[in-house]
Amino acid sequence: MEFSTVAALLGLGALHGINPGMGWLFAVAKGLQEMSRGAVVRALLPLAAGHGGAVAATLGVAALLGTVITPGAVRWLVAGLLLATGAWQLVRHRHVRGRGMRVSPAHIAGWSFLMSLAHGAGLMVLPVVMGAAGQGGGHHHHGAAMASVVPELPGVAAAALHTAGYFVVMGAIALVVYEKLGLRLLRNYWFNLDLAWAVALVVTAGVVLL
């Protein structure tokens, strides 16, 4: 896997980790509720597991599609899904409502999985994996590379690298906010990252088709 691909996957993971709607705000809220740094830390692994699961599921579906449709059709489908997800985020800034903050690690992982799917996390990773598969197999073998993207190195490594970038950045922000800033920062200095993420999805849809 080329350095540029690794950097792109880690960078996308870091971008997802920055977004409060994709994990760290949940971890901070757990810590403040239980008045414990340990509660923040305990929430991080389930959040990462759910996020990684959403990315892996998206790559798995793409791999299955790659066995029955052409690479060009996959590209158009990915672009359409990115555009639809971005437009939905622009129109409707709502999150999936959970079961309250008294939740188990399994519930946290499930919430993270649903949130990551709703935000199109895996769809943002898919163009990077498609590009890596194409570089490895050439244009004539691109469909075969896509079909094996999950069991072979590109898909497995992509999900792992992306989740690692997400976990490190999300965990660092959650601990800093909990220890040093608290929710006062969120009340006084709020930037709508959901809006920025929606725009990024729409822009990526155009890039995929180039």
C-alpha positions as CSV (number, residue, x, y, z in Angstrom):
1,M,0.0,0.0,0.0
2,E,1.5,3.3,-1.1
3,F,2.3,6.1,1.4
4,S,-0.2,8.5,-0.2
5,T,-3.0,5.9,0.4
6,V,-1.9,5.3,4.0
7,A,-1.8,9.1,4.6
8,A,-5.3,9.5,3.0
9,L,-6.8,6.8,5.1
10,L,-5.3,8.1,8.3
11,G,-6.3,11.6,7.4
12,L,-9.9,10.7,6.8
13,G,-9.9,8.8,10.1
14,A,-8.6,11.9,11.8
15,L,-11.2,14.1,10.1
16,H,-13.9,11.8,11.4
17,G,-12.4,11.8,14.9
18,I,-12.6,15.6,15.0
19,N,-16.3,15.6,14.4
20,P,-18.1,15.7,17.8
21,G,-21.2,14.0,16.2
22,M,-19.1,10.9,15.5
23,G,-17.9,10.0,18.9
24,W,-15.8,12.3,21.2
25,L,-18.8,14.3,22.4
26,F,-20.5,11.1,23.5
27,A,-17.3,10.0,25.4
28,V,-17.1,13.4,27.1
29,A,-20.7,13.3,28.1
30,K,-20.2,9.8,29.7
31,G,-17.2,11.1,31.6
32,L,-19.1,14.2,32.9
33,Q,-22.1,12.1,33.9
34,E,-20.0,9.6,35.9
35,M,-17.4,12.2,36.9
36,S,-14.7,9.9,35.8
37,R,-11.9,10.0,33.3
38,G,-12.1,6.2,33.1
39,A,-15.7,6.5,31.8
40,V,-14.3,8.6,28.9
41,V,-11.6,6.0,28.2
42,R,-14.0,3.1,28.4
43,A,-16.3,4.6,25.8
44,L,-13.5,5.0,23.2
45,L,-13.0,1.4,22.2
46,P,-16.7,0.7,21.6
47,L,-16.9,3.9,19.6
48,A,-14.0,2.9,17.5
49,A,-15.4,-0.6,17.0
50,G,-18.7,0.7,15.7
51,H,-17.0,3.2,13.4
52,G,-14.6,0.5,12.0
53,G,-17.5,-1.8,11.6
54,A,-19.4,0.7,9.5
55,V,-16.4,1.3,7.3
56,A,-15.8,-2.5,6.9
57,A,-19.5,-3.1,6.1
58,T,-19.4,-0.4,3.4
59,L,-16.3,-2.0,1.9
60,G,-17.8,-5.4,2.0
61,V,-20.9,-4.3,0.1
62,A,-18.7,-2.6,-2.5
63,A,-16.7,-5.8,-2.9
64,L,-19.9,-7.8,-3.5
65,L,-21.1,-5.2,-6.0
66,G,-17.8,-5.4,-7.7
67,T,-18.5,-9.1,-8.6
68,V,-21.7,-8.3,-10.5
69,I,-21.4,-4.9,-12.0
70,T,-18.6,-3.0,-13.8
71,P,-16.1,-0.7,-12.1
72,G,-17.7,2.3,-13.9
73,A,-21.1,1.4,-12.5
74,V,-19.6,1.1,-9.0
75,R,-18.0,4.5,-9.4
76,W,-21.4,6.1,-10.3
77,L,-23.1,4.3,-7.5
78,V,-20.6,5.5,-5.0
79,A,-20.8,9.1,-6.3
80,G,-24.6,8.9,-6.1
81,L,-24.6,7.6,-2.5
82,L,-22.1,10.3,-1.5
83,L,-24.2,13.0,-3.0
84,A,-27.4,11.7,-1.5
85,T,-25.8,11.4,2.0
86,G,-24.3,14.8,1.8
87,A,-27.6,16.4,0.6
88,W,-29.4,14.6,3.4
89,Q,-26.9,16.0,6.0
90,L,-27.3,19.5,4.6
91,V,-31.1,19.4,4.8
92,R,-31.5,17.5,8.1
93,H,-29.0,18.1,10.9
94,R,-30.3,15.4,13.2
95,H,-28.6,12.5,14.9
96,V,-29.9,9.1,15.8
97,R,-31.3,9.2,19.3
98,G,-30.0,6.6,21.6
99,R,-31.2,5.0,24.8
100,G,-29.9,7.7,27.1
101,M,-26.4,7.8,28.6
102,R,-26.8,4.7,30.8
103,V,-25.7,2.3,28.0
104,S,-23.5,-0.7,27.7
105,P,-20.4,-1.0,25.5
106,A,-22.5,-2.9,23.0
107,H,-25.0,-0.1,22.9
108,I,-22.2,2.5,22.4
109,A,-20.7,0.4,19.5
110,G,-24.2,0.1,17.9
111,W,-24.8,3.9,18.2
112,S,-21.3,4.6,16.7
113,F,-22.0,2.1,13.9
114,L,-25.3,3.8,13.0
115,M,-23.9,7.3,13.3
116,S,-20.9,6.4,11.0
117,L,-23.3,4.9,8.4
118,A,-25.5,8.0,8.6
119,H,-22.5,10.3,8.1
120,G,-21.2,8.2,5.1
121,A,-17.9,7.4,6.8
122,G,-17.3,4.2,4.7
123,L,-18.3,6.0,1.5
124,M,-15.5,8.5,2.0
125,V,-13.0,5.7,2.5
126,L,-14.2,3.7,-0.6
127,P,-12.8,6.0,-3.3
128,V,-9.4,5.7,-1.6
129,V,-9.6,1.9,-1.6
130,M,-10.9,1.8,-5.2
131,G,-7.9,3.9,-6.2
132,A,-5.5,1.6,-4.4
133,A,-7.0,-1.5,-6.0
134,G,-6.8,0.1,-9.4
135,Q,-3.1,1.0,-8.9
136,G,-2.4,-2.6,-7.8
137,G,-4.2,-4.4,-10.6
138,G,-4.4,-1.9,-13.5
139,H,-7.5,-0.8,-15.3
140,H,-8.1,-4.2,-16.9
141,H,-8.1,-5.9,-13.5
142,H,-9.9,-3.2,-11.6
143,G,-13.1,-5.2,-11.2
144,A,-11.3,-8.2,-9.8
145,A,-9.4,-6.0,-7.4
146,M,-12.6,-4.5,-6.2
147,A,-14.2,-7.9,-5.8
148,S,-11.3,-9.0,-3.4
149,V,-11.0,-5.7,-1.6
150,V,-12.2,-7.0,1.8
151,P,-10.4,-10.3,2.2
152,E,-7.1,-9.0,0.8
153,L,-4.7,-6.4,2.1
154,P,-6.3,-3.2,0.6
155,G,-9.7,-3.6,2.3
156,V,-8.5,-5.0,5.6
157,A,-5.6,-2.5,5.9
158,A,-7.9,0.4,4.8
159,A,-10.4,-0.3,7.6
160,A,-7.7,-0.8,10.2
161,L,-5.7,2.3,9.3
162,H,-8.8,4.5,9.0
163,T,-10.1,3.4,12.4
164,A,-6.6,3.9,14.0
165,G,-6.6,7.5,12.8
166,Y,-10.1,8.0,14.1
167,F,-9.4,6.4,17.4
168,V,-6.3,8.4,18.2
169,V,-7.8,11.8,17.3
170,M,-11.1,11.1,18.9
171,G,-9.5,9.9,22.1
172,A,-7.1,12.8,22.3
173,I,-9.9,15.4,21.8
174,A,-12.2,13.6,24.3
175,L,-9.6,13.6,27.0
176,V,-8.5,17.2,26.5
177,V,-12.1,18.5,26.4
178,Y,-12.9,16.5,29.6
179,E,-9.8,17.4,31.5
180,K,-9.2,21.0,30.5
181,L,-12.2,22.5,28.8
182,G,-15.4,20.8,29.7
183,L,-18.6,21.6,27.9
184,R,-18.0,25.4,28.3
185,L,-15.9,25.2,25.1
186,L,-18.8,23.7,23.2
187,R,-21.2,26.4,24.5
188,N,-18.9,29.3,23.6
189,Y,-17.0,28.1,20.5
190,W,-19.2,25.8,18.4
191,F,-18.4,25.1,14.8
192,N,-20.9,23.2,12.7
193,L,-18.7,20.3,11.6
194,D,-21.8,18.4,10.4
195,L,-22.3,21.1,7.8
196,A,-18.6,20.9,6.8
197,W,-18.8,17.2,6.6
198,A,-21.9,17.3,4.4
199,V,-20.2,19.7,2.0
200,A,-17.2,17.3,1.9
201,L,-19.4,14.4,1.0
202,V,-20.9,16.4,-1.9
203,V,-17.4,17.5,-3.1
204,T,-16.1,14.0,-2.9
205,A,-19.0,12.8,-5.1
206,G,-17.7,15.1,-7.8
207,V,-14.1,14.0,-7.3
208,V,-15.0,10.3,-7.7
209,L,-16.4,10.9,-11.1
210,L,-13.3,12.8,-12.4
